[in-house]
Amino acid sequence: MTPPQPEPEPPTQNGSGKGKFELGVTYQAGDIVTIGRGEYPAAAAEGTYRALVTHESSFYHYPWNDPRTWERIN
């Protein structure tokens, strides 16, 4: 059985560009991060992502593999 997914929080006013994604940072719903080519070994990592919920980034919440926490926008 799939665990219930959290409801996305309403984004902050136009979001906030946070620059590069970092571990151990608290991201608010609507924050935007960018991952450049070669910054992470995952081939699918490159892109721009918007946080869907407020959370502290960790190995479990990489933008390219956690669609409950991040939305790819580019």
PyMOL Python script that loads the backbone (N, CA, C, O; Angstrom):
from pymol import cmd

cmd.read_pdbstr("""\
ATOM      1  N   MET A   1       0.841  -1.169   0.000  1.00  0.00           N
ATOM      2  CA  MET A   1       0.000   0.000   0.000  1.00  0.00           C
ATOM      3  C   MET A   1       0.893   1.242   0.000  1.00  0.00           C
ATOM      4  O   MET A   1       1.889   1.293   0.721  1.00  0.00           O
ATOM      5  N   THR A   2       0.543   2.217  -0.791  1.00  0.00           N
ATOM      6  CA  THR A   2       1.307   3.452  -0.889  1.00  0.00           C
ATOM      7  C   THR A   2       0.969   4.367   0.284  1.00  0.00           C
ATOM      8  O   THR A   2      -0.208   4.589   0.570  1.00  0.00           O
ATOM      9  N   PRO A   3       1.992   4.906   0.976  1.00  0.00           N
ATOM     10  CA  PRO A   3       1.700   5.822   2.080  1.00  0.00           C
ATOM     11  C   PRO A   3       1.075   7.109   1.552  1.00  0.00           C
ATOM     12  O   PRO A   3       1.334   7.498   0.413  1.00  0.00           O
ATOM     13  N   PRO A   4       0.261   7.770   2.360  1.00  0.00           N
ATOM     14  CA  PRO A   4      -0.359   9.014   1.897  1.00  0.00           C
ATOM     15  C   PRO A   4       0.705  10.060   1.600  1.00  0.00           C
ATOM     16  O   PRO A   4       1.717  10.156   2.294  1.00  0.00           O
ATOM     17  N   GLN A   5       0.455  10.838   0.559  1.00  0.00           N
ATOM     18  CA  GLN A   5       1.399  11.875   0.170  1.00  0.00           C
ATOM     19  C   GLN A   5       0.963  13.205   0.772  1.00  0.00           C
ATOM     20  O   GLN A   5      -0.233  13.482   0.860  1.00  0.00           O
ATOM     21  N   PRO A   6       1.932  14.038   1.191  1.00  0.00           N
ATOM     22  CA  PRO A   6       1.556  15.332   1.761  1.00  0.00           C
ATOM     23  C   PRO A   6       0.944  16.233   0.701  1.00  0.00           C
ATOM     24  O   PRO A   6       1.308  16.174  -0.473  1.00  0.00           O
ATOM     25  N   GLU A   7       0.016  17.061   1.133  1.00  0.00           N
ATOM     26  CA  GLU A   7      -0.581  18.031   0.222  1.00  0.00           C
ATOM     27  C   GLU A   7       0.450  19.117  -0.071  1.00  0.00           C
ATOM     28  O   GLU A   7       1.126  19.584   0.846  1.00  0.00           O
ATOM     29  N   PRO A   8       0.582  19.529  -1.341  1.00  0.00           N
ATOM     30  CA  PRO A   8       1.509  20.624  -1.636  1.00  0.00           C
ATOM     31  C   PRO A   8       1.068  21.897  -0.922  1.00  0.00           C
ATOM     32  O   PRO A   8      -0.124  22.200  -0.854  1.00  0.00           O
ATOM     33  N   GLU A   9       2.030  22.635  -0.394  1.00  0.00           N
ATOM     34  CA  GLU A   9       1.727  23.905   0.246  1.00  0.00           C
ATOM     35  C   GLU A   9       1.594  24.973  -0.823  1.00  0.00           C
ATOM     36  O   GLU A   9       2.201  24.856  -1.887  1.00  0.00           O
ATOM     37  N   PRO A  10       0.809  26.017  -0.562  1.00  0.00           N
ATOM     38  CA  PRO A  10       0.744  27.097  -1.545  1.00  0.00           C
ATOM     39  C   PRO A  10       2.117  27.742  -1.681  1.00  0.00           C
ATOM     40  O   PRO A  10       2.792  27.956  -0.674  1.00  0.00           O
ATOM     41  N   PRO A  11       2.545  28.056  -2.902  1.00  0.00           N
ATOM     42  CA  PRO A  11       3.883  28.631  -3.075  1.00  0.00           C
ATOM     43  C   PRO A  11       3.990  30.013  -2.463  1.00  0.00           C
ATOM     44  O   PRO A  11       2.993  30.724  -2.331  1.00  0.00           O
ATOM     45  N   THR A  12       5.207  30.390  -2.089  1.00  0.00           N
ATOM     46  CA  THR A  12       5.445  31.741  -1.614  1.00  0.00           C
ATOM     47  C   THR A  12       5.263  32.687  -2.791  1.00  0.00           C
ATOM     48  O   THR A  12       5.219  32.250  -3.941  1.00  0.00           O
ATOM     49  N   GLN A  13       5.158  33.955  -2.514  1.00  0.00           N
ATOM     50  CA  GLN A  13       4.939  34.954  -3.565  1.00  0.00           C
ATOM     51  C   GLN A  13       6.007  34.826  -4.649  1.00  0.00           C
ATOM     52  O   GLN A  13       7.154  35.218  -4.429  1.00  0.00           O
ATOM     53  N   ASN A  14       5.658  34.297  -5.789  1.00  0.00           N
ATOM     54  CA  ASN A  14       6.543  34.120  -6.946  1.00  0.00           C
ATOM     55  C   ASN A  14       7.742  33.220  -6.681  1.00  0.00           C
ATOM     56  O   ASN A  14       8.616  33.112  -7.541  1.00  0.00           O
ATOM     57  N   GLY A  15       7.815  32.576  -5.535  1.00  0.00           N
ATOM     58  CA  GLY A  15       8.949  31.716  -5.232  1.00  0.00           C
ATOM     59  C   GLY A  15      10.186  32.547  -4.936  1.00  0.00           C
ATOM     60  O   GLY A  15      10.173  33.769  -5.079  1.00  0.00           O
ATOM     61  N   SER A  16      11.224  31.894  -4.534  1.00  0.00           N
ATOM     62  CA  SER A  16      12.464  32.571  -4.202  1.00  0.00           C
ATOM     63  C   SER A  16      13.607  31.794  -4.824  1.00  0.00           C
ATOM     64  O   SER A  16      13.790  30.612  -4.530  1.00  0.00           O
ATOM     65  N   GLY A  17      14.368  32.442  -5.674  1.00  0.00           N
ATOM     66  CA  GLY A  17      15.504  31.781  -6.285  1.00  0.00           C
ATOM     67  C   GLY A  17      16.586  31.536  -5.252  1.00  0.00           C
ATOM     68  O   GLY A  17      17.119  32.487  -4.679  1.00  0.00           O
ATOM     69  N   LYS A  18      16.917  30.295  -5.008  1.00  0.00           N
ATOM     70  CA  LYS A  18      17.920  29.945  -4.008  1.00  0.00           C
ATOM     71  C   LYS A  18      19.260  29.602  -4.638  1.00  0.00           C
ATOM     72  O   LYS A  18      20.214  29.297  -3.922  1.00  0.00           O
ATOM     73  N   GLY A  19      19.351  29.646  -5.953  1.00  0.00           N
ATOM     74  CA  GLY A  19      20.613  29.306  -6.602  1.00  0.00           C
ATOM     75  C   GLY A  19      20.813  27.814  -6.684  1.00  0.00           C
ATOM     76  O   GLY A  19      19.894  27.078  -7.045  1.00  0.00           O
ATOM     77  N   LYS A  20      22.012  27.358  -6.350  1.00  0.00           N
ATOM     78  CA  LYS A  20      22.337  25.934  -6.443  1.00  0.00           C
ATOM     79  C   LYS A  20      21.692  25.145  -5.311  1.00  0.00           C
ATOM     80  O   LYS A  20      21.559  25.642  -4.193  1.00  0.00           O
ATOM     81  N   PHE A  21      21.294  23.916  -5.609  1.00  0.00           N
ATOM     82  CA  PHE A  21      20.753  23.004  -4.605  1.00  0.00           C
ATOM     83  C   PHE A  21      21.850  22.613  -3.626  1.00  0.00           C
ATOM     84  O   PHE A  21      22.977  22.329  -4.031  1.00  0.00           O
ATOM     85  N   GLU A  22      21.518  22.598  -2.334  1.00  0.00           N
ATOM     86  CA  GLU A  22      22.469  22.192  -1.302  1.00  0.00           C
ATOM     87  C   GLU A  22      21.776  21.270  -0.314  1.00  0.00           C
ATOM     88  O   GLU A  22      20.572  21.387  -0.084  1.00  0.00           O
ATOM     89  N   LEU A  23      22.537  20.355   0.269  1.00  0.00           N
ATOM     90  CA  LEU A  23      22.012  19.482   1.318  1.00  0.00           C
ATOM     91  C   LEU A  23      22.018  20.227   2.647  1.00  0.00           C
ATOM     92  O   LEU A  23      22.866  21.087   2.881  1.00  0.00           O
ATOM     93  N   GLY A  24      21.059  19.888   3.521  1.00  0.00           N
ATOM     94  CA  GLY A  24      20.997  20.487   4.846  1.00  0.00           C
ATOM     95  C   GLY A  24      20.406  21.880   4.884  1.00  0.00           C
ATOM     96  O   GLY A  24      20.562  22.591   5.877  1.00  0.00           O
ATOM     97  N   VAL A  25      19.728  22.284   3.817  1.00  0.00           N
ATOM     98  CA  VAL A  25      19.106  23.607   3.731  1.00  0.00           C
ATOM     99  C   VAL A  25      17.601  23.440   3.854  1.00  0.00           C
ATOM    100  O   VAL A  25      17.037  22.499   3.295  1.00  0.00           O
ATOM    101  N   THR A  26      16.937  24.344   4.581  1.00  0.00           N
ATOM    102  CA  THR A  26      15.480  24.314   4.644  1.00  0.00           C
ATOM    103  C   THR A  26      14.938  25.116   3.474  1.00  0.00           C
ATOM    104  O   THR A  26      15.190  26.316   3.361  1.00  0.00           O
ATOM    105  N   TYR A  27      14.199  24.451   2.611  1.00  0.00           N
ATOM    106  CA  TYR A  27      13.567  25.094   1.467  1.00  0.00           C
ATOM    107  C   TYR A  27      12.093  25.290   1.771  1.00  0.00           C
ATOM    108  O   TYR A  27      11.438  24.394   2.303  1.00  0.00           O
ATOM    109  N   GLN A  28      11.570  26.462   1.434  1.00  0.00           N
ATOM    110  CA  GLN A  28      10.158  26.776   1.610  1.00  0.00           C
ATOM    111  C   GLN A  28       9.415  26.413   0.327  1.00  0.00           C
ATOM    112  O   GLN A  28      10.006  26.392  -0.752  1.00  0.00           O
ATOM    113  N   ALA A  29       8.121  26.130   0.447  1.00  0.00           N
ATOM    114  CA  ALA A  29       7.309  25.865  -0.741  1.00  0.00           C
ATOM    115  C   ALA A  29       7.444  27.056  -1.684  1.00  0.00           C
ATOM    116  O   ALA A  29       7.268  28.202  -1.270  1.00  0.00           O
ATOM    117  N   GLY A  30       7.756  26.787  -2.944  1.00  0.00           N
ATOM    118  CA  GLY A  30       7.920  27.836  -3.943  1.00  0.00           C
ATOM    119  C   GLY A  30       9.362  28.213  -4.214  1.00  0.00           C
ATOM    120  O   GLY A  30       9.637  28.876  -5.214  1.00  0.00           O
ATOM    121  N   ASP A  31      10.298  27.812  -3.355  1.00  0.00           N
ATOM    122  CA  ASP A  31      11.711  28.110  -3.597  1.00  0.00           C
ATOM    123  C   ASP A  31      12.173  27.398  -4.864  1.00  0.00           C
ATOM    124  O   ASP A  31      11.720  26.296  -5.172  1.00  0.00           O
ATOM    125  N   ILE A  32      13.077  28.040  -5.590  1.00  0.00           N
ATOM    126  CA  ILE A  32      13.557  27.508  -6.865  1.00  0.00           C
ATOM    127  C   ILE A  32      15.064  27.290  -6.779  1.00  0.00           C
ATOM    128  O   ILE A  32      15.805  28.166  -6.333  1.00  0.00           O
ATOM    129  N   VAL A  33      15.505  26.113  -7.212  1.00  0.00           N
ATOM    130  CA  VAL A  33      16.932  25.786  -7.241  1.00  0.00           C
ATOM    131  C   VAL A  33      17.311  25.315  -8.640  1.00  0.00           C
ATOM    132  O   VAL A  33      16.473  24.830  -9.401  1.00  0.00           O
ATOM    133  N   THR A  34      18.585  25.468  -8.960  1.00  0.00           N
ATOM    134  CA  THR A  34      19.100  25.037 -10.250  1.00  0.00           C
ATOM    135  C   THR A  34      20.249  24.062 -10.024  1.00  0.00           C
ATOM    136  O   THR A  34      21.087  24.262  -9.145  1.00  0.00           O
ATOM    137  N   ILE A  35      20.273  23.017 -10.823  1.00  0.00           N
ATOM    138  CA  ILE A  35      21.360  22.046 -10.784  1.00  0.00           C
ATOM    139  C   ILE A  35      22.008  22.055 -12.160  1.00  0.00           C
ATOM    140  O   ILE A  35      21.363  21.754 -13.164  1.00  0.00           O
ATOM    141  N   GLY A  36      23.287  22.402 -12.197  1.00  0.00           N
ATOM    142  CA  GLY A  36      24.009  22.502 -13.449  1.00  0.00           C
ATOM    143  C   GLY A  36      24.554  21.167 -13.915  1.00  0.00           C
ATOM    144  O   GLY A  36      24.588  20.194 -13.162  1.00  0.00           O
ATOM    145  N   ARG A  37      24.974  21.137 -15.156  1.00  0.00           N
ATOM    146  CA  ARG A  37      25.544  19.931 -15.751  1.00  0.00           C
ATOM    147  C   ARG A  37      26.778  19.497 -14.971  1.00  0.00           C
ATOM    148  O   ARG A  37      27.673  20.300 -14.708  1.00  0.00           O
ATOM    149  N   GLY A  38      26.816  18.227 -14.607  1.00  0.00           N
ATOM    150  CA  GLY A  38      27.970  17.656 -13.936  1.00  0.00           C
ATOM    151  C   GLY A  38      28.059  17.911 -12.445  1.00  0.00           C
ATOM    152  O   GLY A  38      29.008  17.453 -11.808  1.00  0.00           O
ATOM    153  N   GLU A  39      27.093  18.634 -11.856  1.00  0.00           N
ATOM    154  CA  GLU A  39      27.156  18.896 -10.417  1.00  0.00           C
ATOM    155  C   GLU A  39      26.853  17.648  -9.595  1.00  0.00           C
ATOM    156  O   GLU A  39      27.368  17.498  -8.487  1.00  0.00           O
ATOM    157  N   TYR A  40      26.035  16.765 -10.120  1.00  0.00           N
ATOM    158  CA  TYR A  40      25.690  15.512  -9.443  1.00  0.00           C
ATOM    159  C   TYR A  40      25.852  14.386 -10.447  1.00  0.00           C
ATOM    160  O   TYR A  40      25.680  14.606 -11.646  1.00  0.00           O
ATOM    161  N   PRO A  41      26.178  13.185  -9.989  1.00  0.00           N
ATOM    162  CA  PRO A  41      26.405  12.078 -10.922  1.00  0.00           C
ATOM    163  C   PRO A  41      25.151  11.603 -11.648  1.00  0.00           C
ATOM    164  O   PRO A  41      25.257  10.971 -12.699  1.00  0.00           O
ATOM    165  N   ALA A  42      23.970  11.894 -11.113  1.00  0.00           N
ATOM    166  CA  ALA A  42      22.740  11.443 -11.768  1.00  0.00           C
ATOM    167  C   ALA A  42      22.560  12.181 -13.090  1.00  0.00           C
ATOM    168  O   ALA A  42      22.549  13.411 -13.122  1.00  0.00           O
ATOM    169  N   ALA A  43      22.421  11.437 -14.166  1.00  0.00           N
ATOM    170  CA  ALA A  43      22.285  12.043 -15.490  1.00  0.00           C
ATOM    171  C   ALA A  43      21.042  12.915 -15.590  1.00  0.00           C
ATOM    172  O   ALA A  43      21.032  13.897 -16.333  1.00  0.00           O
ATOM    173  N   ALA A  44      19.993  12.568 -14.851  1.00  0.00           N
ATOM    174  CA  ALA A  44      18.734  13.306 -14.929  1.00  0.00           C
ATOM    175  C   ALA A  44      18.704  14.525 -14.011  1.00  0.00           C
ATOM    176  O   ALA A  44      17.684  15.212 -13.944  1.00  0.00           O
ATOM    177  N   ALA A  45      19.787  14.808 -13.308  1.00  0.00           N
ATOM    178  CA  ALA A  45      19.773  15.865 -12.293  1.00  0.00           C
ATOM    179  C   ALA A  45      19.698  17.270 -12.869  1.00  0.00           C
ATOM    180  O   ALA A  45      19.070  18.139 -12.264  1.00  0.00           O
ATOM    181  N   GLU A  46      20.313  17.519 -14.009  1.00  0.00           N
ATOM    182  CA  GLU A  46      20.411  18.870 -14.547  1.00  0.00           C
ATOM    183  C   GLU A  46      19.030  19.473 -14.783  1.00  0.00           C
ATOM    184  O   GLU A  46      18.175  18.854 -15.416  1.00  0.00           O
ATOM    185  N   GLY A  47      18.817  20.682 -14.271  1.00  0.00           N
ATOM    186  CA  GLY A  47      17.548  21.365 -14.494  1.00  0.00           C
ATOM    187  C   GLY A  47      17.225  22.355 -13.391  1.00  0.00           C
ATOM    188  O   GLY A  47      18.034  22.612 -12.499  1.00  0.00           O
ATOM    189  N   THR A  48      16.022  22.904 -13.474  1.00  0.00           N
ATOM    190  CA  THR A  48      15.522  23.857 -12.492  1.00  0.00           C
ATOM    191  C   THR A  48      14.306  23.244 -11.823  1.00  0.00           C
ATOM    192  O   THR A  48      13.453  22.661 -12.493  1.00  0.00           O
ATOM    193  N   TYR A  49      14.224  23.371 -10.502  1.00  0.00           N
ATOM    194  CA  TYR A  49      13.177  22.713  -9.723  1.00  0.00           C
ATOM    195  C   TYR A  49      12.543  23.689  -8.744  1.00  0.00           C
ATOM    196  O   TYR A  49      13.201  24.604  -8.249  1.00  0.00           O
ATOM    197  N   ARG A  50      11.242  23.484  -8.464  1.00  0.00           N
ATOM    198  CA  ARG A  50      10.501  24.276  -7.487  1.00  0.00           C
ATOM    199  C   ARG A  50      10.099  23.370  -6.328  1.00  0.00           C
ATOM    200  O   ARG A  50       9.578  22.276  -6.544  1.00  0.00           O
ATOM    201  N   ALA A  51      10.341  23.824  -5.098  1.00  0.00           N
ATOM    202  CA  ALA A  51       9.931  23.068  -3.910  1.00  0.00           C
ATOM    203  C   ALA A  51       8.409  23.116  -3.790  1.00  0.00           C
ATOM    204  O   ALA A  51       7.806  24.185  -3.882  1.00  0.00           O
ATOM    205  N   LEU A  52       7.799  21.960  -3.587  1.00  0.00           N
ATOM    206  CA  LEU A  52       6.348  21.878  -3.434  1.00  0.00           C
ATOM    207  C   LEU A  52       5.919  22.014  -1.981  1.00  0.00           C
ATOM    208  O   LEU A  52       4.808  22.466  -1.701  1.00  0.00           O
ATOM    209  N   VAL A  53       6.786  21.627  -1.058  1.00  0.00           N
ATOM    210  CA  VAL A  53       6.496  21.701   0.375  1.00  0.00           C
ATOM    211  C   VAL A  53       7.734  22.220   1.101  1.00  0.00           C
ATOM    212  O   VAL A  53       8.848  22.111   0.587  1.00  0.00           O
ATOM    213  N   THR A  54       7.547  22.774   2.269  1.00  0.00           N
ATOM    214  CA  THR A  54       8.669  23.198   3.094  1.00  0.00           C
ATOM    215  C   THR A  54       9.341  21.951   3.662  1.00  0.00           C
ATOM    216  O   THR A  54       8.675  21.083   4.226  1.00  0.00           O
ATOM    217  N   HIS A  55      10.649  21.867   3.512  1.00  0.00           N
ATOM    218  CA  HIS A  55      11.381  20.687   3.972  1.00  0.00           C
ATOM    219  C   HIS A  55      12.868  21.001   4.083  1.00  0.00           C
ATOM    220  O   HIS A  55      13.353  21.975   3.509  1.00  0.00           O
ATOM    221  N   GLU A  56      13.585  20.162   4.830  1.00  0.00           N
ATOM    222  CA  GLU A  56      15.037  20.264   4.879  1.00  0.00           C
ATOM    223  C   GLU A  56      15.600  19.272   3.878  1.00  0.00           C
ATOM    224  O   GLU A  56      15.253  18.092   3.902  1.00  0.00           O
ATOM    225  N   SER A  57      16.467  19.750   2.998  1.00  0.00           N
ATOM    226  CA  SER A  57      17.014  18.875   1.967  1.00  0.00           C
ATOM    227  C   SER A  57      17.912  17.817   2.591  1.00  0.00           C
ATOM    228  O   SER A  57      18.611  18.064   3.574  1.00  0.00           O
ATOM    229  N   SER A  58      17.873  16.639   1.995  1.00  0.00           N
ATOM    230  CA  SER A  58      18.674  15.518   2.480  1.00  0.00           C
ATOM    231  C   SER A  58      18.913  14.564   1.317  1.00  0.00           C
ATOM    232  O   SER A  58      18.458  14.802   0.199  1.00  0.00           O
ATOM    233  N   PHE A  59      19.627  13.490   1.595  1.00  0.00           N
ATOM    234  CA  PHE A  59      19.872  12.481   0.569  1.00  0.00           C
ATOM    235  C   PHE A  59      18.563  11.868   0.075  1.00  0.00           C
ATOM    236  O   PHE A  59      18.514  11.313  -1.022  1.00  0.00           O
ATOM    237  N   TYR A  60      17.502  11.967   0.880  1.00  0.00           N
ATOM    238  CA  TYR A  60      16.208  11.397   0.502  1.00  0.00           C
ATOM    239  C   TYR A  60      15.356  12.370  -0.300  1.00  0.00           C
ATOM    240  O   TYR A  60      14.318  11.984  -0.838  1.00  0.00           O
ATOM    241  N   HIS A  61      15.779  13.617  -0.387  1.00  0.00           N
ATOM    242  CA  HIS A  61      14.965  14.640  -1.048  1.00  0.00           C
ATOM    243  C   HIS A  61      15.721  15.339  -2.177  1.00  0.00           C
ATOM    244  O   HIS A  61      15.624  16.557  -2.320  1.00  0.00           O
ATOM    245  N   TYR A  62      16.466  14.588  -2.972  1.00  0.00           N
ATOM    246  CA  TYR A  62      17.084  15.203  -4.146  1.00  0.00           C
ATOM    247  C   TYR A  62      15.977  15.613  -5.111  1.00  0.00           C
ATOM    248  O   TYR A  62      15.007  14.872  -5.273  1.00  0.00           O
ATOM    249  N   PRO A  63      16.097  16.771  -5.756  1.00  0.00           N
ATOM    250  CA  PRO A  63      15.028  17.238  -6.644  1.00  0.00           C
ATOM    251  C   PRO A  63      14.680  16.278  -7.777  1.00  0.00           C
ATOM    252  O   PRO A  63      13.510  16.167  -8.144  1.00  0.00           O
ATOM    253  N   TRP A  64      15.663  15.585  -8.336  1.00  0.00           N
ATOM    254  CA  TRP A  64      15.385  14.739  -9.498  1.00  0.00           C
ATOM    255  C   TRP A  64      14.781  13.390  -9.139  1.00  0.00           C
ATOM    256  O   TRP A  64      14.380  12.650 -10.038  1.00  0.00           O
ATOM    257  N   ASN A  65      14.700  13.039  -7.849  1.00  0.00           N
ATOM    258  CA  ASN A  65      14.125  11.732  -7.525  1.00  0.00           C
ATOM    259  C   ASN A  65      13.050  11.791  -6.443  1.00  0.00           C
ATOM    260  O   ASN A  65      12.700  10.756  -5.877  1.00  0.00           O
ATOM    261  N   ASP A  66      12.522  12.970  -6.146  1.00  0.00           N
ATOM    262  CA  ASP A  66      11.477  13.091  -5.129  1.00  0.00           C
ATOM    263  C   ASP A  66      10.343  13.981  -5.638  1.00  0.00           C
ATOM    264  O   ASP A  66      10.279  15.160  -5.290  1.00  0.00           O
ATOM    265  N   PRO A  67       9.447  13.424  -6.462  1.00  0.00           N
ATOM    266  CA  PRO A  67       8.366  14.231  -7.043  1.00  0.00           C
ATOM    267  C   PRO A  67       7.339  14.707  -6.021  1.00  0.00           C
ATOM    268  O   PRO A  67       6.533  15.582  -6.336  1.00  0.00           O
ATOM    269  N   ARG A  68       7.344  14.158  -4.807  1.00  0.00           N
ATOM    270  CA  ARG A  68       6.426  14.644  -3.770  1.00  0.00           C
ATOM    271  C   ARG A  68       6.928  15.950  -3.163  1.00  0.00           C
ATOM    272  O   ARG A  68       6.146  16.716  -2.600  1.00  0.00           O
ATOM    273  N   THR A  69       8.225  16.203  -3.275  1.00  0.00           N
ATOM    274  CA  THR A  69       8.835  17.374  -2.651  1.00  0.00           C
ATOM    275  C   THR A  69       9.246  18.434  -3.668  1.00  0.00           C
ATOM    276  O   THR A  69       9.253  19.625  -3.357  1.00  0.00           O
ATOM    277  N   TRP A  70       9.590  18.001  -4.889  1.00  0.00           N
ATOM    278  CA  TRP A  70      10.089  18.908  -5.925  1.00  0.00           C
ATOM    279  C   TRP A  70       9.322  18.738  -7.232  1.00  0.00           C
ATOM    280  O   TRP A  70       8.850  17.647  -7.554  1.00  0.00           O
ATOM    281  N   GLU A  71       9.206  19.838  -7.981  1.00  0.00           N
ATOM    282  CA  GLU A  71       8.615  19.814  -9.323  1.00  0.00           C
ATOM    283  C   GLU A  71       9.665  20.356 -10.290  1.00  0.00           C
ATOM    284  O   GLU A  71      10.218  21.435 -10.078  1.00  0.00           O
ATOM    285  N   ARG A  72       9.932  19.602 -11.348  1.00  0.00           N
ATOM    286  CA  ARG A  72      10.890  20.077 -12.358  1.00  0.00           C
ATOM    287  C   ARG A  72      10.184  21.109 -13.230  1.00  0.00           C
ATOM    288  O   ARG A  72       9.112  20.837 -13.771  1.00  0.00           O
ATOM    289  N   ILE A  73      10.778  22.291 -13.368  1.00  0.00           N
ATOM    290  CA  ILE A  73      10.156  23.346 -14.170  1.00  0.00           C
ATOM    291  C   ILE A  73      10.961  23.674 -15.416  1.00  0.00           C
ATOM    292  O   ILE A  73      10.504  24.444 -16.262  1.00  0.00           O
ATOM    293  N   ASN A  74      12.158  23.100 -15.543  1.00  0.00           N
ATOM    294  CA  ASN A  74      12.950  23.321 -16.749  1.00  0.00           C
ATOM    295  C   ASN A  74      14.032  22.268 -16.825  1.00  0.00           C
ATOM    296  O   ASN A  74      14.824  22.262 -17.767  1.00  0.00           O
TER     297      ASN A  74
END
""", "prot")
cmd.dss("prot")
cmd.show_as("cartoon", "prot")
cmd.util.cbc("prot")
cmd.orient("prot")
